[in-house]
C-alpha cells in the first residue's frame, strides 16, 4: 500500500488533463516524447516535463531506447495501467471531465456516442448500479487490446440532478 506522500504525488500527477491525455496516448502503443508533443500540439519541453512527472510516479514506463531519424536517441514510453488502480484525491473527477472535453474537441458528432438517462435511486440502489458499472469497466480495463482494435475512450459520469433537487425543495416548502 503506497504511503500518503506517494498517493499525493500520484494525485498531483493526474491533476492535469495533458498528463491524462498522454497516458491515453501511450496506453496501447509506445510513444516518444516527440510523438507525444506532436500528437498533443505541445512544445517538446512541455511534453517532457509532463512525461517526467508520469515516469516519476509510475504511470509511465520507459521502453528500450532507439535511434531516431537523425541519429538521436529516442526513448519510447508506455502507460503502465497504474492510473486505473491508483487511489486518487477528491476533486480529480473534474480533471477527468476537462480531459474528456479536450479529447472530443473538434471531433465530428458522428464520432461521439452518448447515452444519457435520468434515474431516481436510493443510496443502496445507487451503490449497486455504480458497483456493476465499475465491474464492467474493470473487466475491459484488464483485458489486453484487441490486435485489430481501434483506440477509443469511454467516460461515465454519475451525478446528482441539481435541477430536480431545486424542484423537490420547492414542492416541500
Chimera marker file (.cmm) of the C-alpha trace (Angstrom):
<marker_set name="trace">
<marker id="1" x="0.000" y="0.000" z="0.000" r="1" g="1" b="0" radius="0.5"/>
<marker id="2" x="1.526" y="3.349" z="-1.026" r="1" g="1" b="0" radius="0.5"/>
<marker id="3" x="2.201" y="5.906" z="1.695" r="1" g="1" b="0" radius="0.5"/>
<marker id="4" x="0.472" y="9.309" z="1.837" r="1" g="1" b="0" radius="0.5"/>
<marker id="5" x="3.327" y="11.109" z="0.040" r="1" g="1" b="0" radius="0.5"/>
<marker id="6" x="3.124" y="8.679" z="-2.892" r="1" g="1" b="0" radius="0.5"/>
<marker id="7" x="-0.672" y="8.992" z="-3.043" r="1" g="1" b="0" radius="0.5"/>
<marker id="8" x="-0.393" y="12.800" z="-3.036" r="1" g="1" b="0" radius="0.5"/>
<marker id="9" x="2.301" y="12.776" z="-5.740" r="1" g="1" b="0" radius="0.5"/>
<marker id="10" x="0.177" y="10.467" z="-7.876" r="1" g="1" b="0" radius="0.5"/>
<marker id="11" x="-2.867" y="12.655" z="-7.316" r="1" g="1" b="0" radius="0.5"/>
<marker id="12" x="-0.888" y="15.712" z="-8.439" r="1" g="1" b="0" radius="0.5"/>
<marker id="13" x="0.385" y="13.793" z="-11.472" r="1" g="1" b="0" radius="0.5"/>
<marker id="14" x="-3.187" y="13.004" z="-12.507" r="1" g="1" b="0" radius="0.5"/>
<marker id="15" x="-4.411" y="16.553" z="-11.852" r="1" g="1" b="0" radius="0.5"/>
<marker id="16" x="-3.543" y="17.636" z="-15.388" r="1" g="1" b="0" radius="0.5"/>
<marker id="17" x="-5.680" y="16.929" z="-18.464" r="1" g="1" b="0" radius="0.5"/>
<marker id="18" x="-2.470" y="16.971" z="-20.523" r="1" g="1" b="0" radius="0.5"/>
<marker id="19" x="-0.975" y="14.163" z="-18.438" r="1" g="1" b="0" radius="0.5"/>
<marker id="20" x="-4.192" y="12.139" z="-18.647" r="1" g="1" b="0" radius="0.5"/>
<marker id="21" x="-4.141" y="12.582" z="-22.421" r="1" g="1" b="0" radius="0.5"/>
<marker id="22" x="-0.504" y="11.407" z="-22.504" r="1" g="1" b="0" radius="0.5"/>
<marker id="23" x="-1.483" y="8.277" z="-20.594" r="1" g="1" b="0" radius="0.5"/>
<marker id="24" x="-4.310" y="7.595" z="-23.042" r="1" g="1" b="0" radius="0.5"/>
<marker id="25" x="-1.950" y="8.156" z="-25.977" r="1" g="1" b="0" radius="0.5"/>
<marker id="26" x="0.593" y="5.702" z="-24.532" r="1" g="1" b="0" radius="0.5"/>
<marker id="27" x="-1.909" y="3.099" z="-23.367" r="1" g="1" b="0" radius="0.5"/>
<marker id="28" x="-1.754" y="0.741" z="-26.348" r="1" g="1" b="0" radius="0.5"/>
<marker id="29" x="1.447" y="1.820" z="-28.069" r="1" g="1" b="0" radius="0.5"/>
<marker id="30" x="4.836" y="3.185" z="-27.077" r="1" g="1" b="0" radius="0.5"/>
<marker id="31" x="5.328" y="6.853" z="-27.977" r="1" g="1" b="0" radius="0.5"/>
<marker id="32" x="8.429" y="9.022" z="-27.848" r="1" g="1" b="0" radius="0.5"/>
<marker id="33" x="8.384" y="12.487" z="-26.335" r="1" g="1" b="0" radius="0.5"/>
<marker id="34" x="8.477" y="13.920" z="-29.861" r="1" g="1" b="0" radius="0.5"/>
<marker id="35" x="5.462" y="11.842" z="-30.909" r="1" g="1" b="0" radius="0.5"/>
<marker id="36" x="3.585" y="12.865" z="-27.767" r="1" g="1" b="0" radius="0.5"/>
<marker id="37" x="4.368" y="16.554" z="-28.319" r="1" g="1" b="0" radius="0.5"/>
<marker id="38" x="3.243" y="16.378" z="-31.955" r="1" g="1" b="0" radius="0.5"/>
<marker id="39" x="0.029" y="14.481" z="-31.198" r="1" g="1" b="0" radius="0.5"/>
<marker id="40" x="-0.986" y="16.901" z="-28.432" r="1" g="1" b="0" radius="0.5"/>
<marker id="41" x="0.393" y="20.003" z="-30.185" r="1" g="1" b="0" radius="0.5"/>
<marker id="42" x="2.758" y="20.754" z="-27.294" r="1" g="1" b="0" radius="0.5"/>
<marker id="43" x="6.236" y="22.209" z="-27.138" r="1" g="1" b="0" radius="0.5"/>
<marker id="44" x="8.592" y="19.195" z="-26.713" r="1" g="1" b="0" radius="0.5"/>
<marker id="45" x="9.992" y="20.682" z="-23.475" r="1" g="1" b="0" radius="0.5"/>
<marker id="46" x="6.479" y="20.984" z="-22.048" r="1" g="1" b="0" radius="0.5"/>
<marker id="47" x="5.681" y="17.420" z="-23.087" r="1" g="1" b="0" radius="0.5"/>
<marker id="48" x="8.923" y="16.212" z="-21.459" r="1" g="1" b="0" radius="0.5"/>
<marker id="49" x="8.001" y="17.918" z="-18.182" r="1" g="1" b="0" radius="0.5"/>
<marker id="50" x="4.690" y="16.014" z="-18.140" r="1" g="1" b="0" radius="0.5"/>
<marker id="51" x="6.351" y="12.747" z="-19.224" r="1" g="1" b="0" radius="0.5"/>
<marker id="52" x="8.894" y="13.023" z="-16.395" r="1" g="1" b="0" radius="0.5"/>
<marker id="53" x="6.118" y="13.635" z="-13.874" r="1" g="1" b="0" radius="0.5"/>
<marker id="54" x="4.316" y="10.500" z="-15.079" r="1" g="1" b="0" radius="0.5"/>
<marker id="55" x="7.548" y="8.486" z="-15.064" r="1" g="1" b="0" radius="0.5"/>
<marker id="56" x="8.391" y="9.593" z="-11.540" r="1" g="1" b="0" radius="0.5"/>
<marker id="57" x="5.031" y="8.463" z="-10.208" r="1" g="1" b="0" radius="0.5"/>
<marker id="58" x="4.955" y="5.127" z="-12.022" r="1" g="1" b="0" radius="0.5"/>
<marker id="59" x="2.202" y="5.946" z="-14.506" r="1" g="1" b="0" radius="0.5"/>
<marker id="60" x="4.585" y="5.709" z="-17.494" r="1" g="1" b="0" radius="0.5"/>
<marker id="61" x="7.473" y="3.325" z="-18.077" r="1" g="1" b="0" radius="0.5"/>
<marker id="62" x="10.387" y="3.891" z="-20.415" r="1" g="1" b="0" radius="0.5"/>
<marker id="63" x="10.889" y="1.364" z="-23.178" r="1" g="1" b="0" radius="0.5"/>
<marker id="64" x="14.095" y="0.337" z="-24.907" r="1" g="1" b="0" radius="0.5"/>
<marker id="65" x="15.901" y="3.381" z="-26.327" r="1" g="1" b="0" radius="0.5"/>
<marker id="66" x="16.092" y="3.526" z="-30.098" r="1" g="1" b="0" radius="0.5"/>
<marker id="67" x="17.750" y="5.665" z="-32.723" r="1" g="1" b="0" radius="0.5"/>
<marker id="68" x="15.567" y="8.318" z="-34.337" r="1" g="1" b="0" radius="0.5"/>
<marker id="69" x="15.564" y="9.622" z="-37.910" r="1" g="1" b="0" radius="0.5"/>
<marker id="70" x="18.535" y="11.937" z="-37.393" r="1" g="1" b="0" radius="0.5"/>
<marker id="71" x="20.549" y="9.548" z="-35.260" r="1" g="1" b="0" radius="0.5"/>
<marker id="72" x="19.322" y="10.970" z="-31.942" r="1" g="1" b="0" radius="0.5"/>
<marker id="73" x="18.490" y="8.617" z="-29.086" r="1" g="1" b="0" radius="0.5"/>
<marker id="74" x="14.731" y="8.367" z="-28.540" r="1" g="1" b="0" radius="0.5"/>
<marker id="75" x="13.028" y="6.764" z="-25.585" r="1" g="1" b="0" radius="0.5"/>
<marker id="76" x="9.542" y="5.377" z="-26.120" r="1" g="1" b="0" radius="0.5"/>
<marker id="77" x="7.095" y="5.452" z="-23.227" r="1" g="1" b="0" radius="0.5"/>
<marker id="78" x="4.112" y="3.280" z="-22.408" r="1" g="1" b="0" radius="0.5"/>
<marker id="79" x="1.356" y="3.674" z="-19.821" r="1" g="1" b="0" radius="0.5"/>
<marker id="80" x="1.697" y="1.138" z="-17.007" r="1" g="1" b="0" radius="0.5"/>
<marker id="81" x="-2.016" y="0.859" z="-16.205" r="1" g="1" b="0" radius="0.5"/>
<marker id="82" x="-1.369" y="2.120" z="-12.682" r="1" g="1" b="0" radius="0.5"/>
<marker id="83" x="-3.786" y="5.015" z="-13.171" r="1" g="1" b="0" radius="0.5"/>
<marker id="84" x="-6.664" y="2.540" z="-13.298" r="1" g="1" b="0" radius="0.5"/>
<marker id="85" x="-5.765" y="1.162" z="-9.849" r="1" g="1" b="0" radius="0.5"/>
<marker id="86" x="-4.381" y="4.262" z="-8.115" r="1" g="1" b="0" radius="0.5"/>
<marker id="87" x="-6.083" y="5.924" z="-5.167" r="1" g="1" b="0" radius="0.5"/>
<marker id="88" x="-6.958" y="9.431" z="-6.259" r="1" g="1" b="0" radius="0.5"/>
<marker id="89" x="-7.697" y="12.505" z="-4.183" r="1" g="1" b="0" radius="0.5"/>
<marker id="90" x="-11.140" y="14.047" z="-4.147" r="1" g="1" b="0" radius="0.5"/>
<marker id="91" x="-11.587" y="16.624" z="-6.870" r="1" g="1" b="0" radius="0.5"/>
<marker id="92" x="-9.889" y="14.550" z="-9.576" r="1" g="1" b="0" radius="0.5"/>
<marker id="93" x="-13.267" y="13.952" z="-11.211" r="1" g="1" b="0" radius="0.5"/>
<marker id="94" x="-13.415" y="17.465" z="-12.657" r="1" g="1" b="0" radius="0.5"/>
<marker id="95" x="-9.998" y="16.904" z="-14.270" r="1" g="1" b="0" radius="0.5"/>
<marker id="96" x="-11.478" y="13.816" z="-15.956" r="1" g="1" b="0" radius="0.5"/>
<marker id="97" x="-14.347" y="15.918" z="-17.289" r="1" g="1" b="0" radius="0.5"/>
<marker id="98" x="-11.948" y="18.587" z="-18.601" r="1" g="1" b="0" radius="0.5"/>
<marker id="99" x="-9.804" y="15.889" z="-20.221" r="1" g="1" b="0" radius="0.5"/>
<marker id="100" x="-12.878" y="14.394" z="-21.874" r="1" g="1" b="0" radius="0.5"/>
<marker id="101" x="-13.872" y="17.791" z="-23.257" r="1" g="1" b="0" radius="0.5"/>
<marker id="102" x="-10.358" y="18.313" z="-24.651" r="1" g="1" b="0" radius="0.5"/>
<marker id="103" x="-10.338" y="14.860" z="-26.227" r="1" g="1" b="0" radius="0.5"/>
<marker id="104" x="-13.646" y="15.338" z="-28.047" r="1" g="1" b="0" radius="0.5"/>
<marker id="105" x="-12.954" y="18.916" z="-29.158" r="1" g="1" b="0" radius="0.5"/>
<marker id="106" x="-13.110" y="19.056" z="-32.940" r="1" g="1" b="0" radius="0.5"/>
<marker id="107" x="-14.467" y="15.535" z="-33.393" r="1" g="1" b="0" radius="0.5"/>
<marker id="108" x="-17.411" y="15.214" z="-35.749" r="1" g="1" b="0" radius="0.5"/>
<marker id="109" x="-20.651" y="14.427" z="-33.888" r="1" g="1" b="0" radius="0.5"/>
<marker id="110" x="-20.780" y="11.031" z="-35.629" r="1" g="1" b="0" radius="0.5"/>
<marker id="111" x="-17.598" y="10.030" z="-33.735" r="1" g="1" b="0" radius="0.5"/>
<marker id="112" x="-19.178" y="10.623" z="-30.311" r="1" g="1" b="0" radius="0.5"/>
<marker id="113" x="-21.707" y="8.151" z="-28.964" r="1" g="1" b="0" radius="0.5"/>
<marker id="114" x="-23.589" y="9.343" z="-25.891" r="1" g="1" b="0" radius="0.5"/>
<marker id="115" x="-26.010" y="7.582" z="-23.599" r="1" g="1" b="0" radius="0.5"/>
<marker id="116" x="-27.775" y="9.697" z="-21.009" r="1" g="1" b="0" radius="0.5"/>
<marker id="117" x="-30.626" y="8.917" z="-18.672" r="1" g="1" b="0" radius="0.5"/>
<marker id="118" x="-32.246" y="10.144" z="-15.509" r="1" g="1" b="0" radius="0.5"/>
<marker id="119" x="-32.802" y="7.894" z="-12.533" r="1" g="1" b="0" radius="0.5"/>
<marker id="120" x="-34.304" y="8.183" z="-9.078" r="1" g="1" b="0" radius="0.5"/>
<marker id="121" x="-32.427" y="5.801" z="-6.786" r="1" g="1" b="0" radius="0.5"/>
<marker id="122" x="-31.956" y="5.436" z="-3.076" r="1" g="1" b="0" radius="0.5"/>
<marker id="123" x="-28.387" y="5.181" z="-1.800" r="1" g="1" b="0" radius="0.5"/>
<marker id="124" x="-28.341" y="1.379" z="-1.759" r="1" g="1" b="0" radius="0.5"/>
<marker id="125" x="-29.523" y="1.047" z="-5.367" r="1" g="1" b="0" radius="0.5"/>
<marker id="126" x="-27.206" y="3.845" z="-6.486" r="1" g="1" b="0" radius="0.5"/>
<marker id="127" x="-24.274" y="1.966" z="-4.966" r="1" g="1" b="0" radius="0.5"/>
<marker id="128" x="-25.376" y="-1.313" z="-6.615" r="1" g="1" b="0" radius="0.5"/>
<marker id="129" x="-25.603" y="0.403" z="-10.004" r="1" g="1" b="0" radius="0.5"/>
<marker id="130" x="-22.172" y="2.025" z="-9.669" r="1" g="1" b="0" radius="0.5"/>
<marker id="131" x="-20.596" y="-1.256" z="-8.487" r="1" g="1" b="0" radius="0.5"/>
<marker id="132" x="-21.989" y="-3.077" z="-11.541" r="1" g="1" b="0" radius="0.5"/>
<marker id="133" x="-20.771" y="-0.364" z="-13.911" r="1" g="1" b="0" radius="0.5"/>
<marker id="134" x="-17.322" y="-0.324" z="-12.302" r="1" g="1" b="0" radius="0.5"/>
<marker id="135" x="-17.158" y="-4.118" z="-12.677" r="1" g="1" b="0" radius="0.5"/>
<marker id="136" x="-17.796" y="-3.765" z="-16.422" r="1" g="1" b="0" radius="0.5"/>
<marker id="137" x="-15.120" y="-1.053" z="-16.678" r="1" g="1" b="0" radius="0.5"/>
<marker id="138" x="-12.679" y="-3.201" z="-14.659" r="1" g="1" b="0" radius="0.5"/>
<marker id="139" x="-13.340" y="-6.183" z="-16.908" r="1" g="1" b="0" radius="0.5"/>
<marker id="140" x="-12.452" y="-4.230" z="-20.040" r="1" g="1" b="0" radius="0.5"/>
<marker id="141" x="-9.560" y="-2.347" z="-18.432" r="1" g="1" b="0" radius="0.5"/>
<marker id="142" x="-7.879" y="-5.625" z="-17.505" r="1" g="1" b="0" radius="0.5"/>
<marker id="143" x="-8.269" y="-7.162" z="-20.972" r="1" g="1" b="0" radius="0.5"/>
<marker id="144" x="-5.485" y="-6.658" z="-23.424" r="1" g="1" b="0" radius="0.5"/>
<marker id="145" x="-6.136" y="-4.559" z="-26.501" r="1" g="1" b="0" radius="0.5"/>
<marker id="146" x="-7.700" y="-6.312" z="-29.482" r="1" g="1" b="0" radius="0.5"/>
<marker id="147" x="-4.994" y="-6.815" z="-32.135" r="1" g="1" b="0" radius="0.5"/>
<marker id="148" x="-7.338" y="-5.379" z="-34.772" r="1" g="1" b="0" radius="0.5"/>
<marker id="149" x="-8.852" y="-2.791" z="-32.407" r="1" g="1" b="0" radius="0.5"/>
<marker id="150" x="-9.118" y="0.963" z="-32.734" r="1" g="1" b="0" radius="0.5"/>
<marker id="151" x="-8.176" y="3.088" z="-29.680" r="1" g="1" b="0" radius="0.5"/>
<marker id="152" x="-11.289" y="4.647" z="-28.174" r="1" g="1" b="0" radius="0.5"/>
<marker id="153" x="-12.246" y="6.221" z="-24.866" r="1" g="1" b="0" radius="0.5"/>
<marker id="154" x="-15.237" y="5.743" z="-22.624" r="1" g="1" b="0" radius="0.5"/>
<marker id="155" x="-16.347" y="8.081" z="-19.866" r="1" g="1" b="0" radius="0.5"/>
<marker id="156" x="-19.181" y="7.517" z="-17.452" r="1" g="1" b="0" radius="0.5"/>
<marker id="157" x="-20.323" y="10.328" z="-15.204" r="1" g="1" b="0" radius="0.5"/>
<marker id="158" x="-22.887" y="9.861" z="-12.485" r="1" g="1" b="0" radius="0.5"/>
<marker id="159" x="-24.083" y="12.967" z="-10.701" r="1" g="1" b="0" radius="0.5"/>
<marker id="160" x="-26.937" y="14.376" z="-8.689" r="1" g="1" b="0" radius="0.5"/>
<marker id="161" x="-29.521" y="16.243" z="-10.716" r="1" g="1" b="0" radius="0.5"/>
<marker id="162" x="-29.421" y="19.740" z="-9.255" r="1" g="1" b="0" radius="0.5"/>
<marker id="163" x="-32.488" y="20.860" z="-11.200" r="1" g="1" b="0" radius="0.5"/>
<marker id="164" x="-34.636" y="18.099" z="-9.710" r="1" g="1" b="0" radius="0.5"/>
<marker id="165" x="-33.328" y="18.871" z="-6.230" r="1" g="1" b="0" radius="0.5"/>
<marker id="166" x="-34.418" y="22.503" z="-6.645" r="1" g="1" b="0" radius="0.5"/>
<marker id="167" x="-37.868" y="21.399" z="-7.757" r="1" g="1" b="0" radius="0.5"/>
<marker id="168" x="-38.131" y="18.922" z="-4.864" r="1" g="1" b="0" radius="0.5"/>
<marker id="169" x="-37.203" y="21.681" z="-2.433" r="1" g="1" b="0" radius="0.5"/>
<marker id="170" x="-39.823" y="23.981" z="-3.921" r="1" g="1" b="0" radius="0.5"/>
<marker id="171" x="-42.513" y="21.331" z="-3.537" r="1" g="1" b="0" radius="0.5"/>
<marker id="172" x="-41.584" y="20.684" z="0.061" r="1" g="1" b="0" radius="0.5"/>
<marker id="173" x="-41.985" y="24.323" z="1.079" r="1" g="1" b="0" radius="0.5"/>
<link id1="1" id2="2" r="1" g="1" b="0" radius="0.2"/>
<link id1="2" id2="3" r="1" g="1" b="0" radius="0.2"/>
<link id1="3" id2="4" r="1" g="1" b="0" radius="0.2"/>
<link id1="4" id2="5" r="1" g="1" b="0" radius="0.2"/>
<link id1="5" id2="6" r="1" g="1" b="0" radius="0.2"/>
<link id1="6" id2="7" r="1" g="1" b="0" radius="0.2"/>
<link id1="7" id2="8" r="1" g="1" b="0" radius="0.2"/>
<link id1="8" id2="9" r="1" g="1" b="0" radius="0.2"/>
<link id1="9" id2="10" r="1" g="1" b="0" radius="0.2"/>
<link id1="10" id2="11" r="1" g="1" b="0" radius="0.2"/>
<link id1="11" id2="12" r="1" g="1" b="0" radius="0.2"/>
<link id1="12" id2="13" r="1" g="1" b="0" radius="0.2"/>
<link id1="13" id2="14" r="1" g="1" b="0" radius="0.2"/>
<link id1="14" id2="15" r="1" g="1" b="0" radius="0.2"/>
<link id1="15" id2="16" r="1" g="1" b="0" radius="0.2"/>
<link id1="16" id2="17" r="1" g="1" b="0" radius="0.2"/>
<link id1="17" id2="18" r="1" g="1" b="0" radius="0.2"/>
<link id1="18" id2="19" r="1" g="1" b="0" radius="0.2"/>
<link id1="19" id2="20" r="1" g="1" b="0" radius="0.2"/>
<link id1="20" id2="21" r="1" g="1" b="0" radius="0.2"/>
<link id1="21" id2="22" r="1" g="1" b="0" radius="0.2"/>
<link id1="22" id2="23" r="1" g="1" b="0" radius="0.2"/>
<link id1="23" id2="24" r="1" g="1" b="0" radius="0.2"/>
<link id1="24" id2="25" r="1" g="1" b="0" radius="0.2"/>
<link id1="25" id2="26" r="1" g="1" b="0" radius="0.2"/>
<link id1="26" id2="27" r="1" g="1" b="0" radius="0.2"/>
<link id1="27" id2="28" r="1" g="1" b="0" radius="0.2"/>
<link id1="28" id2="29" r="1" g="1" b="0" radius="0.2"/>
<link id1="29" id2="30" r="1" g="1" b="0" radius="0.2"/>
<link id1="30" id2="31" r="1" g="1" b="0" radius="0.2"/>
<link id1="31" id2="32" r="1" g="1" b="0" radius="0.2"/>
<link id1="32" id2="33" r="1" g="1" b="0" radius="0.2"/>
<link id1="33" id2="34" r="1" g="1" b="0" radius="0.2"/>
<link id1="34" id2="35" r="1" g="1" b="0" radius="0.2"/>
<link id1="35" id2="36" r="1" g="1" b="0" radius="0.2"/>
<link id1="36" id2="37" r="1" g="1" b="0" radius="0.2"/>
<link id1="37" id2="38" r="1" g="1" b="0" radius="0.2"/>
<link id1="38" id2="39" r="1" g="1" b="0" radius="0.2"/>
<link id1="39" id2="40" r="1" g="1" b="0" radius="0.2"/>
<link id1="40" id2="41" r="1" g="1" b="0" radius="0.2"/>
<link id1="41" id2="42" r="1" g="1" b="0" radius="0.2"/>
<link id1="42" id2="43" r="1" g="1" b="0" radius="0.2"/>
<link id1="43" id2="44" r="1" g="1" b="0" radius="0.2"/>
<link id1="44" id2="45" r="1" g="1" b="0" radius="0.2"/>
<link id1="45" id2="46" r="1" g="1" b="0" radius="0.2"/>
<link id1="46" id2="47" r="1" g="1" b="0" radius="0.2"/>
<link id1="47" id2="48" r="1" g="1" b="0" radius="0.2"/>
<link id1="48" id2="49" r="1" g="1" b="0" radius="0.2"/>
<link id1="49" id2="50" r="1" g="1" b="0" radius="0.2"/>
<link id1="50" id2="51" r="1" g="1" b="0" radius="0.2"/>
<link id1="51" id2="52" r="1" g="1" b="0" radius="0.2"/>
<link id1="52" id2="53" r="1" g="1" b="0" radius="0.2"/>
<link id1="53" id2="54" r="1" g="1" b="0" radius="0.2"/>
<link id1="54" id2="55" r="1" g="1" b="0" radius="0.2"/>
<link id1="55" id2="56" r="1" g="1" b="0" radius="0.2"/>
<link id1="56" id2="57" r="1" g="1" b="0" radius="0.2"/>
<link id1="57" id2="58" r="1" g="1" b="0" radius="0.2"/>
<link id1="58" id2="59" r="1" g="1" b="0" radius="0.2"/>
<link id1="59" id2="60" r="1" g="1" b="0" radius="0.2"/>
<link id1="60" id2="61" r="1" g="1" b="0" radius="0.2"/>
<link id1="61" id2="62" r="1" g="1" b="0" radius="0.2"/>
<link id1="62" id2="63" r="1" g="1" b="0" radius="0.2"/>
<link id1="63" id2="64" r="1" g="1" b="0" radius="0.2"/>
<link id1="64" id2="65" r="1" g="1" b="0" radius="0.2"/>
<link id1="65" id2="66" r="1" g="1" b="0" radius="0.2"/>
<link id1="66" id2="67" r="1" g="1" b="0" radius="0.2"/>
<link id1="67" id2="68" r="1" g="1" b="0" radius="0.2"/>
<link id1="68" id2="69" r="1" g="1" b="0" radius="0.2"/>
<link id1="69" id2="70" r="1" g="1" b="0" radius="0.2"/>
<link id1="70" id2="71" r="1" g="1" b="0" radius="0.2"/>
<link id1="71" id2="72" r="1" g="1" b="0" radius="0.2"/>
<link id1="72" id2="73" r="1" g="1" b="0" radius="0.2"/>
<link id1="73" id2="74" r="1" g="1" b="0" radius="0.2"/>
<link id1="74" id2="75" r="1" g="1" b="0" radius="0.2"/>
<link id1="75" id2="76" r="1" g="1" b="0" radius="0.2"/>
<link id1="76" id2="77" r="1" g="1" b="0" radius="0.2"/>
<link id1="77" id2="78" r="1" g="1" b="0" radius="0.2"/>
<link id1="78" id2="79" r="1" g="1" b="0" radius="0.2"/>
<link id1="79" id2="80" r="1" g="1" b="0" radius="0.2"/>
<link id1="80" id2="81" r="1" g="1" b="0" radius="0.2"/>
<link id1="81" id2="82" r="1" g="1" b="0" radius="0.2"/>
<link id1="82" id2="83" r="1" g="1" b="0" radius="0.2"/>
<link id1="83" id2="84" r="1" g="1" b="0" radius="0.2"/>
<link id1="84" id2="85" r="1" g="1" b="0" radius="0.2"/>
<link id1="85" id2="86" r="1" g="1" b="0" radius="0.2"/>
<link id1="86" id2="87" r="1" g="1" b="0" radius="0.2"/>
<link id1="87" id2="88" r="1" g="1" b="0" radius="0.2"/>
<link id1="88" id2="89" r="1" g="1" b="0" radius="0.2"/>
<link id1="89" id2="90" r="1" g="1" b="0" radius="0.2"/>
<link id1="90" id2="91" r="1" g="1" b="0" radius="0.2"/>
<link id1="91" id2="92" r="1" g="1" b="0" radius="0.2"/>
<link id1="92" id2="93" r="1" g="1" b="0" radius="0.2"/>
<link id1="93" id2="94" r="1" g="1" b="0" radius="0.2"/>
<link id1="94" id2="95" r="1" g="1" b="0" radius="0.2"/>
<link id1="95" id2="96" r="1" g="1" b="0" radius="0.2"/>
<link id1="96" id2="97" r="1" g="1" b="0" radius="0.2"/>
<link id1="97" id2="98" r="1" g="1" b="0" radius="0.2"/>
<link id1="98" id2="99" r="1" g="1" b="0" radius="0.2"/>
<link id1="99" id2="100" r="1" g="1" b="0" radius="0.2"/>
<link id1="100" id2="101" r="1" g="1" b="0" radius="0.2"/>
<link id1="101" id2="102" r="1" g="1" b="0" radius="0.2"/>
<link id1="102" id2="103" r="1" g="1" b="0" radius="0.2"/>
<link id1="103" id2="104" r="1" g="1" b="0" radius="0.2"/>
<link id1="104" id2="105" r="1" g="1" b="0" radius="0.2"/>
<link id1="105" id2="106" r="1" g="1" b="0" radius="0.2"/>
<link id1="106" id2="107" r="1" g="1" b="0" radius="0.2"/>
<link id1="107" id2="108" r="1" g="1" b="0" radius="0.2"/>
<link id1="108" id2="109" r="1" g="1" b="0" radius="0.2"/>
<link id1="109" id2="110" r="1" g="1" b="0" radius="0.2"/>
<link id1="110" id2="111" r="1" g="1" b="0" radius="0.2"/>
<link id1="111" id2="112" r="1" g="1" b="0" radius="0.2"/>
<link id1="112" id2="113" r="1" g="1" b="0" radius="0.2"/>
<link id1="113" id2="114" r="1" g="1" b="0" radius="0.2"/>
<link id1="114" id2="115" r="1" g="1" b="0" radius="0.2"/>
<link id1="115" id2="116" r="1" g="1" b="0" radius="0.2"/>
<link id1="116" id2="117" r="1" g="1" b="0" radius="0.2"/>
<link id1="117" id2="118" r="1" g="1" b="0" radius="0.2"/>
<link id1="118" id2="119" r="1" g="1" b="0" radius="0.2"/>
<link id1="119" id2="120" r="1" g="1" b="0" radius="0.2"/>
<link id1="120" id2="121" r="1" g="1" b="0" radius="0.2"/>
<link id1="121" id2="122" r="1" g="1" b="0" radius="0.2"/>
<link id1="122" id2="123" r="1" g="1" b="0" radius="0.2"/>
<link id1="123" id2="124" r="1" g="1" b="0" radius="0.2"/>
<link id1="124" id2="125" r="1" g="1" b="0" radius="0.2"/>
<link id1="125" id2="126" r="1" g="1" b="0" radius="0.2"/>
<link id1="126" id2="127" r="1" g="1" b="0" radius="0.2"/>
<link id1="127" id2="128" r="1" g="1" b="0" radius="0.2"/>
<link id1="128" id2="129" r="1" g="1" b="0" radius="0.2"/>
<link id1="129" id2="130" r="1" g="1" b="0" radius="0.2"/>
<link id1="130" id2="131" r="1" g="1" b="0" radius="0.2"/>
<link id1="131" id2="132" r="1" g="1" b="0" radius="0.2"/>
<link id1="132" id2="133" r="1" g="1" b="0" radius="0.2"/>
<link id1="133" id2="134" r="1" g="1" b="0" radius="0.2"/>
<link id1="134" id2="135" r="1" g="1" b="0" radius="0.2"/>
<link id1="135" id2="136" r="1" g="1" b="0" radius="0.2"/>
<link id1="136" id2="137" r="1" g="1" b="0" radius="0.2"/>
<link id1="137" id2="138" r="1" g="1" b="0" radius="0.2"/>
<link id1="138" id2="139" r="1" g="1" b="0" radius="0.2"/>
<link id1="139" id2="140" r="1" g="1" b="0" radius="0.2"/>
<link id1="140" id2="141" r="1" g="1" b="0" radius="0.2"/>
<link id1="141" id2="142" r="1" g="1" b="0" radius="0.2"/>
<link id1="142" id2="143" r="1" g="1" b="0" radius="0.2"/>
<link id1="143" id2="144" r="1" g="1" b="0" radius="0.2"/>
<link id1="144" id2="145" r="1" g="1" b="0" radius="0.2"/>
<link id1="145" id2="146" r="1" g="1" b="0" radius="0.2"/>
<link id1="146" id2="147" r="1" g="1" b="0" radius="0.2"/>
<link id1="147" id2="148" r="1" g="1" b="0" radius="0.2"/>
<link id1="148" id2="149" r="1" g="1" b="0" radius="0.2"/>
<link id1="149" id2="150" r="1" g="1" b="0" radius="0.2"/>
<link id1="150" id2="151" r="1" g="1" b="0" radius="0.2"/>
<link id1="151" id2="152" r="1" g="1" b="0" radius="0.2"/>
<link id1="152" id2="153" r="1" g="1" b="0" radius="0.2"/>
<link id1="153" id2="154" r="1" g="1" b="0" radius="0.2"/>
<link id1="154" id2="155" r="1" g="1" b="0" radius="0.2"/>
<link id1="155" id2="156" r="1" g="1" b="0" radius="0.2"/>
<link id1="156" id2="157" r="1" g="1" b="0" radius="0.2"/>
<link id1="157" id2="158" r="1" g="1" b="0" radius="0.2"/>
<link id1="158" id2="159" r="1" g="1" b="0" radius="0.2"/>
<link id1="159" id2="160" r="1" g="1" b="0" radius="0.2"/>
<link id1="160" id2="161" r="1" g="1" b="0" radius="0.2"/>
<link id1="161" id2="162" r="1" g="1" b="0" radius="0.2"/>
<link id1="162" id2="163" r="1" g="1" b="0" radius="0.2"/>
<link id1="163" id2="164" r="1" g="1" b="0" radius="0.2"/>
<link id1="164" id2="165" r="1" g="1" b="0" radius="0.2"/>
<link id1="165" id2="166" r="1" g="1" b="0" radius="0.2"/>
<link id1="166" id2="167" r="1" g="1" b="0" radius="0.2"/>
<link id1="167" id2="168" r="1" g="1" b="0" radius="0.2"/>
<link id1="168" id2="169" r="1" g="1" b="0" radius="0.2"/>
<link id1="169" id2="170" r="1" g="1" b="0" radius="0.2"/>
<link id1="170" id2="171" r="1" g="1" b="0" radius="0.2"/>
<link id1="171" id2="172" r="1" g="1" b="0" radius="0.2"/>
<link id1="172" id2="173" r="1" g="1" b="0" radius="0.2"/>
</marker_set>
